[in-house]
Amino acid sequence: MGKTIKTLTNHKKSVRGLAIHPSEYTFCSAASDNVKVWKCPDGDFMRNMSGHNSILNCCAINEDNVLVTGGDDGTMHFWDWKSGYNF
């Protein structure tokens, strides 16, 4: 039976989206405050990606290092995974 390795508690509100990078050993979590990037397997915090002005409900990362997030207000934001730039 599996057991918890670590509990990540950095978000202030509930996490509504998770996405695993297709080729790196990283993942992100999306909530109402921002997107947070984590390193596997220990869940080490790497960086924040801020810029959405609503609760985030979903996120996805593609092989071209583009992260897309969708918000409660109907907006979608596209981010450069490496720099965090919101384009």
Backbone torsions as a table, in degrees:
resi	resn	phi	psi	omega
1	MET	NA	140.2	-179.0
2	GLY	-75.3	160.0	176.8
3	LYS	-139.5	157.1	-178.9
4	THR	-69.1	130.9	175.5
5	ILE	-87.6	-42.9	-177.1
6	LYS	-158.7	146.7	174.7
7	THR	-108.8	124.3	-178.7
8	LEU	-93.6	123.6	-173.2
9	THR	-125.2	26.6	-174.1
10	ASN	-79.1	-23.4	179.0
11	HIS	-77.2	147.2	178.2
12	LYS	-83.6	-27.5	-178.8
13	LYS	-125.2	-179.2	-174.9
14	SER	-65.9	143.1	176.3
15	VAL	-82.9	128.9	-177.4
16	ARG	-113.8	-10.5	-179.9
17	GLY	-149.3	143.5	175.1
18	LEU	-134.0	144.1	175.6
19	ALA	-144.5	137.0	178.2
20	ILE	-101.8	132.1	178.0
21	HIS	-65.3	137.0	-175.0
22	PRO	-69.0	-20.8	-177.7
23	SER	-131.2	-18.9	176.1
24	GLU	-91.6	167.8	176.7
25	TYR	-97.0	55.9	-177.3
26	THR	-136.6	165.2	174.2
27	PHE	-151.7	168.0	177.1
28	CYS	-129.9	156.7	175.0
29	SER	-126.4	139.4	-177.4
30	ALA	-119.3	134.2	179.7
31	ALA	-144.4	-163.7	-177.8
32	SER	-76.6	-22.3	-176.7
33	ASP	-87.5	-41.6	179.5
34	ASN	179.2	-174.7	173.6
35	VAL	-101.5	133.5	178.2
36	LYS	-116.7	139.2	-179.5
37	VAL	-107.6	136.7	-174.1
38	TRP	-129.1	154.8	177.1
39	LYS	-105.2	133.4	174.6
40	CYS	-85.8	159.4	-2.4
41	PRO	-90.5	-8.2	-172.0
42	ASP	-87.9	-6.2	-179.9
43	GLY	73.2	32.5	178.6
44	ASP	-70.2	130.0	179.1
45	PHE	-68.7	133.8	-179.4
46	MET	-109.9	-49.9	-176.7
47	ARG	-168.5	164.2	172.1
48	ASN	-101.9	151.5	170.5
49	MET	-126.1	107.4	-175.4
50	SER	-113.9	151.0	177.7
51	GLY	155.0	-20.5	175.3
52	HIS	-74.3	144.4	178.6
53	ASN	-111.7	27.1	179.2
54	SER	-148.8	174.0	175.8
55	ILE	-69.0	131.8	178.6
56	LEU	-88.0	135.2	-177.8
57	ASN	-112.0	-18.8	-177.1
58	CYS	-157.7	160.5	176.5
59	CYS	-157.0	153.7	177.7
60	ALA	-153.8	149.5	179.6
61	ILE	-125.6	135.9	177.3
62	ASN	-106.6	179.1	-177.4
63	GLU	-70.7	-14.6	178.1
64	ASP	-90.8	15.0	179.2
65	ASN	62.2	37.9	173.6
66	VAL	-110.0	125.8	175.5
67	LEU	-102.5	133.6	174.2
68	VAL	-118.6	136.8	177.5
69	THR	-126.3	145.6	179.1
70	GLY	-119.5	133.8	-175.0
71	GLY	-109.5	164.4	178.3
72	ASP	-60.0	-25.1	-177.6
73	ASP	-87.7	7.9	178.2
74	GLY	87.6	3.9	-179.7
75	THR	-92.3	152.8	171.4
76	MET	-122.4	136.7	176.0
77	HIS	-118.6	142.6	177.6
78	PHE	-112.9	134.0	-172.6
79	TRP	-128.0	145.7	168.4
80	ASP	-80.2	120.2	-174.7
81	TRP	-61.2	-38.8	-175.5
82	LYS	-72.9	-45.0	-174.0
83	SER	-97.9	-21.0	-175.0
84	GLY	83.3	5.3	-179.2
85	TYR	-66.1	129.9	178.2
86	ASN	-93.1	106.6	-179.6
87	PHE	-107.8	NA	NA
